[in-house]
Amino acid sequence: MGKFSIPIKYGVAISAGLIAYFLILSIFNLHVYPLFSLFNGVIMAYGMYEALKHYRLHKGNKFKYQKGFMASLLTGFNATIIFTIFFGLYAAEFNPGFLDDLITVWIVDYNTNIGIVLFVVAVMGFATSLVLTLSFMQLFKQSWNTKEAKKHTL
């Protein structure tokens, strides 16, 4: 198994879930309400937790905090990049009037364009990935409250 296979596999799976959820919302014309994007965090959390769990099972006793952190973070970043690309294609090509419906007040008052919206989507995804990674690593790190660890303290 390659070094990046788990982050890529789970990143693609998470982004597929995010895209599917977005398209289901678009069927009911609910994708224009940012409140529904809160469930994206649930999708990201589940996928990143499963990726980290799979990574830890794969590494066994060789599991290191730094490597697990990077695997989880890369998983979230991969999902964010793929979803941001999809979102850009959707907003610019598939449904050009989408941004007008999404940010009706901002588009006029603040001269908001597709670049700013994509930047916000990407930053939100990266931030979510970082926070979830820091949270999940607390669950997966090894405890220092062992007899072996006490040998290394003062």
KAJO-V188122 format. One record per pair of residues at least 6 apart in sequence whose C-alpha atoms are under 6 Angstrom apart, sorted by the first residue. I is the first residue (numbers start at 1). J is the second residue. D is the distance in Angstrom with one decimal. If there is no record, write none. Layout:
i->I j->J d->D
i->I j->J d->D
This chain:
i->7 j->71 d->5.7
i->7 j->74 d->5.6
i->7 j->75 d->4.1
i->10 j->51 d->5.9
i->11 j->75 d->4.7
i->11 j->78 d->5.0
i->11 j->79 d->4.3
i->12 j->79 d->5.9
i->14 j->47 d->5.6
i->14 j->79 d->5.8
i->15 j->79 d->4.7
i->15 j->83 d->5.5
i->25 j->31 d->5.0
i->32 j->102 d->4.6
i->52 j->72 d->5.7
i->56 j->63 d->5.9
i->72 j->133 d->5.8
i->73 j->129 d->6.0
i->73 j->133 d->6.0
i->76 j->129 d->4.8
i->80 j->125 d->5.2
i->91 j->98 d->5.7
